[in-house]
Structure formats: structure tokens, C-alpha cells
Amino acid sequence: MLFATLGTALAQSTIAMEKLQRDFDFLVAELRDKHQGLYQYLPRHQVDQRLDSLRQSIVAKMRRVAFYQIVLQ
């Protein structure tokens, strides 16, 4: 019961926009550094455009679930 409550509390807590943007930037940097086939199916400019669009959708603090939904697009 404690873990279910804690998990729900974490999912419902909000994270500052700046922190989310730093996390997103870190994820993108890691993808570019480590994902060998990142540009295999789409040209780099299309991938970069999509990543920029996703980053721009982080405009306010949000819950973890909302951030995960952006990242998973």
C-alpha cells in the first residue's frame, strides 16, 4: 500500500519547466551520441525539426506523465 501511494504521489507531482527542458536536452544529447541509426530512416534535418518541436512543447511545469507522453512521441 505504501508503494502504491508513493508511486501515485510521484506521478501527480509537477516538475519545473527548466528541469524538464534540461532532462529533454540530456536525452537528445545521449540519442545523438549513442544511437547509431538515429538518422537511418529520416534525414537529420527532419529528426532535428521534430526534436525541436517536442522541446518547444515544454512550456510550463507539468506532471511526469505529461512529460513522458512528450518524450514518447
N, C-alpha and C positions, 0 to 999 in steps of 0.2 A: 504494500500500500504506500509506503514511504517513497519508493522509487517512482511509482506512477504519479504521485503528487509532485515530486521534484521534476520529473520529465514534463509534465503539463506546465508547471511554473516556468521552466526554461523556454518552452515553446511559446509561451504567451508574453515573455519579457521582450522589450524593444531594445534595439541596438542603434546607437548614434549613426547618422548618415556617414560621417567621416570614417568611422571604423569599418563600416560596410564597404565603402569605396576602397579603403586600404586592403581589405580582405580580397575584394574583387581584383584589384591590381596585382596582388600577390598571386592569385590563381592564374591570371592571364600570363604573368611572367613565367610561372612554372610550366604552363602549357607550351609557351613558345620555346622554352629552354629544353624541355624533356620529351615533348610529343613529336616524334619523328615524322609522323604523317599528317600533321596539322593542316598543311596546305595541299594535301594529296588530291582532294576531290573538288575543292573550290580555290580560286585564285586568292592570293594573300590579301588583295585589297577588299575582296568581299568578306573574308573572315574578319579582317580588322574593322570593317564598317559595322558588321554585326556585333562584335565585341564592344565597340564604341557606343552603339545604340543601347546595348544592355547596361553598360555603365551609366549612361545618361538617364536610365530609368530609376536609378537610385537617387531620389530627390529629397528624401526625408527619412527620419528614423523609421524603422519597421521591425516587425517580428521576424524571428528566424525563419519561419515557414515561408513568409513572403520573399525573403532573400533567397532561400533555396529554390523557390519557383523561378526566380530570375536566372539564377546560375544554371539551372537545368534546361533552359531553353536552347 
